C-alpha cells in the first residue's frame, strides 16, 4: 500500500527528533561525567540523569566506539582521549571570541586585559590584549600558574565549595611567588570570601611585586572562566579600582550572554 506524503514527513520528523534526542542525551551524559570527576558507573549516571540503564548502556557503547568515552578495567566509564582535541580547539576559540571584549576593557581601563580558565588544578591564560602604556603587564597566552597567587585564580575558585578548594590546594601546594603571596588554606579561603562579598578578586603584589590585578568570573560560562586587568600598582590604585571593577563586571556579563546564547559566535 503506498505511503502518503504526510505520513512520510511525520516519519522523517519522528526519526530526526529521535536522533536529536539521542545526541542531547549523549552530551548530557558527558557533562555529568565531567561533573563527577571524569569517571562514573552506569548506576550513578542512571541515578543522576533519570534515564533507564538500557538507554544509558546503548549511548555509552556508541561513545566508547567513537573514542569519546573509554571503559576502565573496573567496568566504570571514563572520559576518552578524543575529547582532549575538542577541548583544546574550543579553548582556543574561546580566547579568540573573548578578544573583542578584552579590547574594550583596555580602551575603558587603560590596562592589560586577560582571560583565563581553570584547567585541572591550574590556571591557563587563553587570551590577552595588552595595554597601550609603555609600561604594561604581559602574560604569555598558554601560560599556566597556580590559582592561589592570582586574581583570576581567586575569581575562578570563589564559587567552589571550601572542601573542593582545600583539596585543590592540597594537591598543588601553596608556594610563595612573593612575600605577599597567601600561603595558607585559611588565608586563601578568607580571600575567596572577600571576593564573593566584594564581587571581584584582587592580586595585590602576590604574583609579582609592583603589579596589581583585578578579576571577576564570567557568569554561567560553559567552563570556569575569569577576565582581569593587570597593571603597575602605581596605576591600579584604590581609586582606580572603584572605576575599573564596574567595567569588568559589565564586560563579563556581556561575554557570558554571548557565550551562552545558542547558535551565535560572540562579538563586541
N, C-alpha and C positions, 0 to 999 in steps of 0.2 A: 504494500500500500504506500503511495507517495507521501512524503513528509511535507507538510505545509511550510512556507517560508517563515511564518510566525513561530511555529514550534522549533524550527531550526535555529532561529535567532535566540529563542529562550534557552535552548540547549547550549548554544555557544556562550550566552551570558552566564549561565549557571557554571559552565566549565571554567570560564575566566574568573568568576567570583571565587570558585574553589581554589584555583591556582593562587590568586592574590591572598586568600585567607591562609593558605599553607605558607606562603612567603612571610606574611606578617607574623605567624606563629613561630617560624624558624628564627626570625630576627629577635623576637621576644625571648626565646629560649637562650640565644647567645647573650643577650643583655643580662638575663637572670644569672647565667653562668659567670659573667664578669662581676656582677654584684656580689656573688658568693665567693669570690676569690679565684675564679677560673677553673675550679674542679667541683663537680657535683655528681650525685647519684640520680637515677631516674625517679625514685620515690620523692626526693627533695624537689625536683623540678615539677612533678605532678602536684605536690602539696602547694607550691608557691604559685603555679600557673593556673591550677584548676582544670588542666587538661587530663584526659584519661591516659593511662600508661601506654596502651597500644598506639595512640596518636603520637605521643612523645617518642616512643621507640622508633616509629616509622620516620619521623622527622630527623631524629639523631642518626639513623642509618644513612640518610641522604647527606647530612652534614659531614659525617665521617668519610663517606665515599668521595666527597668534594675536597676533603682536607681541611675543612674549617673547624672540625672537632676531631679529637682522637680518643680512642678508648684505652684506658690505662689497664695494667695487669690486674689491678684490684676491681675491675669491672666498672669503675666510675668513669665519667666523661670529663675531658679537659679541653679547653680552647686550643685549636690547632695552629700550626705554624703558618698556614696560608693567610691567617688574619694579620700577621705582622706586616706583610707588604701593604695590605689595605690600610692598616693603621698609620704606617709611615707616610703613605701618599696623602691620606686625609689630614695628617698633621701639617704637611707642607702646604696643602690647600688652605687650611685654617689660618696659617700665618699669612698667606697671600691675601685672603679675604680681609684679614684684620688690618692690613697696611693703610688703607684709606682712613680708618678710624684713628689709628696711631698718628697719621699725618695731621689730622685735626687736633689731636692732643698737643702735638708740637707747636702748631700755629697758635693755639689758645693759651698754652702754658709757657712756651719758650724752652722747654726741657726735653731731653731724650725720652721717647716713649717705647715701651716694651710690651710684649705679650708672652706669657709663659704658661706651660701646662704641667700637671703632676703626672710623671711617668714612672710608675712603680713607686719607689721611695725618694725619687729625685725630682728636682725642678729642671725643666728643659725650656730654654728660650726659643720660641718659634718665629718671632718677628720683632723687628726693631726699626724705628725711624729716628735718625739722630737729630739732635738739637742743631740750630744754626749758629749758636755761640761758638767762638773759637775754643773756649774751654768747655768741653762737654764730656758726658759719660759715653762709654762704648762697651757693649756686651756682644760677643760673637753669637750669631744665631746658631743654635745647636749646642751651645754651652750647657753643661749640667752642673748644678750646685745642690748642696743640701738645703732643705727648707728652713732650718732654724735660724739662719743668719740673713734671711732675705725678706723684703717686704712682700714680694709675690708669694713666697712660701707661707707666710703668716696669713695672707689673704685667702690662699687656696685651702689651708687647713682650718680656717676659722669656722667652717661649717661641719667639721668632722667631730664625732663623739670623742671625749677625752681619752677613753681607753684605746681607741684606734691611734690617736696621736702619740700616746705613751708607747704603744707597740712599735710605731714607726721610728720614734726617737731611739728606742732600744736597739733597733736593727742598724740604724745609721751612726749612732753616737752623736755627740754634740761638740765637735772640735771648735776651738776659738779661732776665728779669722782675724779678729782684732781684740783689743782689751774691752771693747763694748759688746762683744757677742754674748748672747744669752746661752749659758752652758748647763742649765738645769731644767728638767721637765717642768717643775713647778713654775719657774720663771717664764718658760715658753707658754705654758697654759694660761698664765696671767696675761701675757701679751695677746694671746688669742681672744681672751675675754675683752680686753681693751678694744681690739679690732672689731669685735661684734658690737660693742656698745657705741663706738665712735662711727662705725660704718666705713672704716678704712684701716689699713695696716701701715706701719712705718718701719723702715730700716734706718736707724739713726747711727751712722758710722759703724754698723755691726758687720758689714761685709768688707768695707774698705773705709779707712779713716779719711774724713773730709767729704764723704758722699752721703747724701740722704735720699731715700726713696719712699714714695707714697704709692700704695697699691690698693686695688679693690677687686673683688671677684667678679667674674662675668656671670650674672644670674642665669640659672637654668641652662648653662652651656651643656652641649651634648657630652663633653668631657670636662673635668675640672680645669678651669682656666682663670687667669687673672691678667689685668693690664696694670701698668705702672708708669710713672715718670721718675726719672732719676737725674740728679744734678749736684753741683757743689753745695755743701752745707751753707755757704755764704749766700746762696740764692734761694735755696729751698728752706726758707725760714718759717717760723710760726705764722707770720703774716701771710706769706705766700701759700702756706698750707690751707688756710681758710679760703683762699681764692681758687686753689687748684682742685681740692677734693670734690666740690660740686661738679666740676667739669669732668673729672674722672668717672664719677658716678653716672652722669648723663650719657657719656660715650659708652660706658659698659652696658647700660640699659639698651641703648640703640643697637649695639653689636649683638647683644643677646636676642633681641627681637629679630634681627636679620638671620642669625644662625638657627633660630627655632621656627622660622616660617617655612613650611614645606614648599619645595619646588622653586625656591629663589636663591640666587647667589648674593651674598651681602655686597652692598655698595654704600658709599658715603658721599 
